[in-house]
């Protein structure tokens, strides 16, 4: 029962995804970019470092905002 449901969902997904990938330049570009990121360890490392720096900056700004609210 569960296997049949999963199979039906997968077939429905591919029935929708294949025509979208055929017609849409944006989706093809997105797939190409994701594939490039997935297969390039240096790019993956650079993206992870960028994400870490962005999160640290966000956390610092939230902490600074909270400190300003406490002191005001």
Long-range contacts (C-beta under 8 A, 24 or more apart in sequence): none
